[in-house]
């Protein structure tokens, strides 16, 4: 299992990024969460197999229609064995 923490910058708020991310994450089968941050970025943390995580990261680099991803900072995190994928409140 691999878990990553991601901060995505650009035009990523107000375009359905978080809710589309939840839908895609559930389709892929990764567990974790996504939320807006007050600085205009989107933050997520999720885990799954190497292939699942790579697939989710590829989607996050593109985002939903209407978004414009300009940056994505990815760091590894310790797997937690979590289940499900949720949208959290803004941090």
N, C-alpha and C positions, 0 to 999 in steps of 0.2 A: 504494500500500500504506500501511496505517496500523498502527502498533503502540502498544499501551497497556499501562500497568502499573496494576494494580488491587489494592486492599486492601479486603477485605470483612469487616465486623464484625457481631456478633450471635451467635446460636446456629448456628454454621456448622462446628463440629468435632464428629465423632462421629455425623454424620447422612448420610454418603456424599457430601458436597459435592464433594470433590476427584475422586472416581471418576466421579460423574455429570457433572461439568464436563468431564472428559476425553472421555467418551462424546459429549456435546453438541458439544464443540469439533471432534471428528473428523467428526461429521455435518455441521456447518456448513462445515468446511474451513479453520479457522484453525490456525495453527502457534504453538506456545509451550509453556508449562508452568504448573502450579499446585502449591502446597504449603501445608501448615499452618505457622503461625508460633507460637512459644512463648507469645506474648501472647494466644492464643485466636482470632486472626484467620486468614483465608485470603488468601494472596497469589497473584496470577497475572500473567503477562505473555503477550500473544498478538498476532498480527498477521494481517491479511488485507485484503480489500477493505473499503471504508467500510461497505457493507451487512453483510458478514460480522461485522465488529467490532461494529457496532450490535446485531446479533442476539445475539451472545455476551454483550454487556454487559446486554442486556435479560434474558437468562436468569440471569446472575449476580445481578441485583437481586432476583430471585425465589428462586433456589436450588431444590434438590430438596425433595420432601415431607419434613416433619419439621424443616426448617431455618427460621430466622427471621432474615432479613437486616435489620439495623438501620442499616447505613451502607455506603457504597461510595465510596472515594476513587479517582478515575481521573486519571491523568496520562499525557500523550503520551510516547512513547519513540521512538528511532530504529529504523526497520525493519532487521532483520538478514538477511532472506531465509531464515529457518529453515524447517524441515520437520518435520512430525509434532507431536504434542501429548503431553506426558508429565506424570506425577505425580512430583514431586521429594520428597526427604527434608525433614523439618521443619527450618526455619531458626531 
